[in-house]
Amino acid sequence: MIDELKKVITQVEQLEINEQQEIAKMLTEEIMWHSTLENSQEKLQRLGEEALNEHALGNTKKSGW
């Protein structure tokens, strides 16, 4: 663990339990979000390629939004 993280954890340990729980929740959500983005890159690339191919084939239509 890096020193900066150790310092922050030491500071968090001094907070009230409800504040610790909120910080734990925020960190958990951040880790989950990072994992979601990391694991979705291939799928997003495939979807983008599929959309470009459909457009090149003329299978798309202009929308008002």
C-alpha positions in Angstrom: 0.0 0.0 0.0 1.3 3.4 -0.8 2.2 5.9 1.9 -0.5 8.4 0.8 -3.2 5.8 1.1 -1.9 4.7 4.6 -2.1 8.3 5.8 -5.6 8.8 4.5 -6.8 5.5 6.1 -5.3 6.6 9.4 -7.2 9.9 9.1 -10.4 8.1 8.2 -10.0 5.8 11.3 -10.4 9.0 13.4 -13.8 9.9 11.9 -17.2 9.0 13.3 -18.5 5.6 12.2 -21.1 7.0 9.9 -18.5 9.1 8.1 -16.3 6.0 7.8 -19.2 4.1 6.3 -19.9 6.8 3.8 -16.2 6.9 2.7 -16.2 3.1 2.4 -19.3 3.3 0.2 -17.8 5.9 -2.0 -14.6 3.9 -2.5 -16.5 0.7 -3.2 -18.6 2.5 -5.8 -15.5 4.0 -7.4 -13.8 0.6 -7.6 -16.9 -0.9 -9.1 -17.3 1.9 -11.7 -13.6 1.5 -12.7 -14.1 -2.2 -13.1 -17.2 -1.7 -15.2 -15.5 0.7 -17.5 -12.4 -1.5 -17.8 -14.4 -4.6 -18.6 -16.7 -2.9 -21.2 -14.1 -1.5 -23.6 -14.2 -4.5 -26.0 -18.0 -4.5 -26.1 -18.1 -0.7 -26.7 -15.6 -1.0 -29.5 -17.7 -3.8 -31.2 -20.9 -1.7 -30.9 -19.1 1.3 -32.4 -17.8 -0.7 -35.3 -21.2 -2.2 -35.9 -22.8 1.3 -35.9 -20.2 2.5 -38.4 -20.7 -0.5 -40.6 -24.5 0.0 -40.6 -24.0 3.7 -41.5 -21.6 2.9 -44.3 -24.2 0.4 -45.7 -26.9 3.1 -45.6 -28.9 1.2 -42.9 -29.2 4.2 -40.7 -31.4 7.3 -40.8 -31.0 10.8 -39.6 -32.8 11.5 -36.3 -34.0 14.8 -34.9 -31.9 14.5 -31.7 
